[in-house]
Amino acid sequence: MSSVEQTLSIIKPDAVERNLADKIQKKFIQEKLKILKTKKIQISKEEASEFYKVHQTKPFFERLCSYLSSGPIVVMVLEGNNAIAENRRIMGATDPNNAEEGTLRKLYGISIDKNSVHGSDSVENAKKEISFFFKD
């Protein structure tokens, strides 16, 4: 059963730095996800820590926050049928080496840390993440 959902997508610093934002956005559109909102911003390490709070006990937390705040990012609200699962399918596995051919991380990811894109993993997290960046 499909339902229209919204999800947060982030084009991370490594992909913005390599001018891949347009290519990544085109891929979402080709895959039938609408980009409802988008903005290019730079966040502080404190904001990154707040955003990734769910991972604060994990060993990679510090690296993740430093990386997300290391340069401009593009944040987007995507909408479509099963948008959360679809976005995750389009992104591919977290580690680009394990990602399926044609996925964003396989195409553009540099490493497990610099994997070019982020997407919400649940309806609950999508709501939190969207409101984190888009305070209506």
C-alpha positions as a LaTeX table, in Angstrom:
\begin{tabular}{lrrr}
\hline
Residue & $x$ (\AA) & $y$ (\AA) & $z$ (\AA) \\
\hline
Met1 & 0.00 & 0.00 & 0.00 \\
Ser2 & 1.46 & 3.35 & $-0.95$ \\
Ser3 & 0.93 & 6.61 & 0.82 \\
Val4 & 2.16 & 10.10 & 0.08 \\
Glu5 & 4.89 & 11.03 & 2.55 \\
Gln6 & 7.43 & 13.75 & 3.05 \\
Thr7 & 11.06 & 13.13 & 3.91 \\
Leu8 & 14.14 & 15.21 & 4.51 \\
Ser9 & 17.06 & 14.91 & 2.14 \\
Ile10 & 20.46 & 16.52 & 2.62 \\
Ile11 & 23.09 & 16.89 & $-0.06$ \\
Lys12 & 26.20 & 16.76 & 2.11 \\
Pro13 & 29.32 & 18.97 & 1.92 \\
Asp14 & 31.37 & 16.61 & $-0.27$ \\
Ala15 & 28.68 & 16.59 & $-2.98$ \\
Val16 & 27.99 & 20.35 & $-2.77$ \\
Glu17 & 31.73 & 21.01 & $-3.04$ \\
Arg18 & 31.86 & 18.89 & $-6.22$ \\
Asn19 & 28.85 & 20.74 & $-7.71$ \\
Leu20 & 26.64 & 17.65 & $-7.71$ \\
Ala21 & 23.49 & 19.23 & $-6.22$ \\
Asp22 & 21.75 & 19.67 & $-9.59$ \\
Lys23 & 22.51 & 16.09 & $-10.69$ \\
Ile24 & 21.25 & 14.72 & $-7.37$ \\
Gln25 & 18.08 & 16.81 & $-7.49$ \\
Lys26 & 17.41 & 15.68 & $-11.08$ \\
Lys27 & 17.70 & 12.05 & $-9.95$ \\
Phe28 & 15.00 & 12.58 & $-7.28$ \\
Ile29 & 12.70 & 14.18 & $-9.87$ \\
Gln30 & 13.33 & 11.36 & $-12.39$ \\
Glu31 & 12.44 & 8.90 & $-9.64$ \\
Lys32 & 9.08 & 10.67 & $-9.11$ \\
Leu33 & 9.87 & 12.51 & $-5.89$ \\
Lys34 & 8.81 & 16.18 & $-5.79$ \\
Ile35 & 11.14 & 18.73 & $-4.24$ \\
Leu36 & 8.77 & 20.86 & $-2.14$ \\
Lys37 & 11.36 & 23.05 & $-0.44$ \\
Thr38 & 15.07 & 23.49 & $-0.85$ \\
Lys39 & 17.77 & 25.76 & 0.53 \\
Lys40 & 21.54 & 25.89 & 0.64 \\
Ile41 & 22.88 & 26.60 & 4.11 \\
Gln42 & 25.90 & 26.14 & 6.34 \\
Ile43 & 25.32 & 24.82 & 9.85 \\
Ser44 & 27.52 & 25.05 & 12.92 \\
Lys45 & 29.00 & 22.03 & 14.66 \\
Glu46 & 26.53 & 22.63 & 17.50 \\
Glu47 & 23.60 & 22.52 & 15.07 \\
Ala48 & 25.00 & 19.34 & 13.51 \\
Ser49 & 25.28 & 17.81 & 17.01 \\
Glu50 & 21.65 & 18.71 & 17.68 \\
Phe51 & 20.54 & 17.29 & 14.32 \\
Tyr52 & 22.43 & 14.01 & 14.81 \\
Lys53 & 21.56 & 13.73 & 18.54 \\
Val54 & 20.06 & 10.28 & 17.86 \\
His55 & 23.64 & 9.06 & 17.14 \\
Gln56 & 25.38 & 10.75 & 20.09 \\
Thr57 & 26.40 & 7.46 & 21.74 \\
Lys58 & 27.94 & 6.05 & 18.56 \\
Pro59 & 31.70 & 6.13 & 17.93 \\
Phe60 & 31.31 & 8.06 & 14.66 \\
Phe61 & 29.20 & 10.89 & 16.18 \\
Glu62 & 32.04 & 13.47 & 16.45 \\
Arg63 & 33.23 & 12.81 & 12.87 \\
Leu64 & 29.68 & 13.01 & 11.55 \\
Cys65 & 29.04 & 16.40 & 13.17 \\
Ser66 & 32.39 & 17.83 & 12.07 \\
Tyr67 & 31.75 & 16.67 & 8.54 \\
Leu68 & 28.15 & 17.93 & 8.22 \\
Ser69 & 29.26 & 21.37 & 9.44 \\
Ser70 & 32.42 & 21.46 & 7.27 \\
Gly71 & 30.82 & 23.23 & 4.30 \\
Pro72 & 27.56 & 24.24 & 2.66 \\
Ile73 & 24.76 & 21.67 & 2.45 \\
Val74 & 21.52 & 21.60 & 0.48 \\
Val75 & 18.48 & 20.59 & 2.53 \\
Met76 & 15.27 & 19.55 & 0.80 \\
Val77 & 11.80 & 18.31 & 1.60 \\
Leu78 & 10.89 & 15.53 & $-0.80$ \\
Glu79 & 7.34 & 14.29 & $-1.31$ \\
Gly80 & 5.94 & 11.26 & $-3.06$ \\
Asn81 & 4.48 & 7.79 & $-2.66$ \\
Asn82 & 6.43 & 6.05 & 0.11 \\
Ala83 & 8.94 & 8.92 & $-0.08$ \\
Ile84 & 11.00 & 7.71 & 2.90 \\
Ala85 & 11.62 & 4.22 & 1.50 \\
Glu86 & 11.99 & 5.56 & $-2.04$ \\
Asn87 & 14.59 & 8.12 & $-0.99$ \\
Arg88 & 16.53 & 5.43 & 0.86 \\
Arg89 & 16.39 & 3.16 & $-2.22$ \\
Ile90 & 17.62 & 6.02 & $-4.45$ \\
Met91 & 20.45 & 6.87 & $-2.00$ \\
Gly92 & 21.71 & 3.29 & $-1.64$ \\
Ala93 & 23.66 & 1.71 & 1.21 \\
Thr94 & 25.50 & 3.99 & 3.67 \\
Asp95 & 28.85 & 2.60 & 2.51 \\
Pro96 & 29.25 & 3.49 & $-1.19$ \\
Asn97 & 31.27 & 0.26 & $-1.66$ \\
Asn98 & 28.15 & $-1.74$ & $-0.74$ \\
Ala99 & 25.64 & 0.47 & $-2.58$ \\
Glu100 & 23.77 & $-0.83$ & $-5.63$ \\
Glu101 & 24.81 & 0.37 & $-9.08$ \\
Gly102 & 23.01 & 3.56 & $-10.09$ \\
Thr103 & 22.28 & 4.72 & $-6.53$ \\
Leu104 & 23.43 & 8.18 & $-5.45$ \\
Arg105 & 25.99 & 6.83 & $-3.00$ \\
Lys106 & 27.43 & 4.42 & $-5.58$ \\
Leu107 & 27.61 & 7.22 & $-8.15$ \\
Tyr108 & 28.91 & 10.02 & $-5.93$ \\
Gly109 & 29.88 & 8.74 & $-2.47$ \\
Ile110 & 33.57 & 8.94 & $-1.57$ \\
Ser111 & 33.54 & 6.90 & 1.66 \\
Ile112 & 31.23 & 5.68 & 4.41 \\
Asp113 & 31.67 & 9.12 & 6.06 \\
Lys114 & 31.54 & 11.20 & 2.88 \\
Asn115 & 28.60 & 9.43 & 1.30 \\
Ser116 & 27.10 & 12.56 & $-0.34$ \\
Val117 & 23.49 & 12.32 & 0.86 \\
His118 & 21.31 & 11.88 & 3.95 \\
Gly119 & 17.68 & 10.83 & 4.11 \\
Ser120 & 15.24 & 10.34 & 6.97 \\
Asp121 & 14.79 & 6.72 & 8.08 \\
Ser122 & 11.23 & 6.85 & 9.45 \\
Val123 & 8.05 & 8.93 & 9.39 \\
Glu124 & 8.77 & 10.11 & 12.94 \\
Asn125 & 12.36 & 11.15 & 12.12 \\
Ala126 & 11.27 & 12.78 & 8.84 \\
Lys127 & 8.90 & 15.06 & 10.78 \\
Lys128 & 11.63 & 15.98 & 13.29 \\
Glu129 & 14.28 & 16.50 & 10.61 \\
Ile130 & 12.04 & 18.60 & 8.35 \\
Ser131 & 11.06 & 20.87 & 11.27 \\
Phe132 & 14.74 & 21.15 & 12.25 \\
Phe133 & 15.59 & 22.83 & 8.94 \\
Phe134 & 12.26 & 24.28 & 7.87 \\
Lys135 & 10.59 & 26.08 & 10.75 \\
Asp136 & 7.30 & 27.09 & 9.13 \\
\hline
\end{tabular}
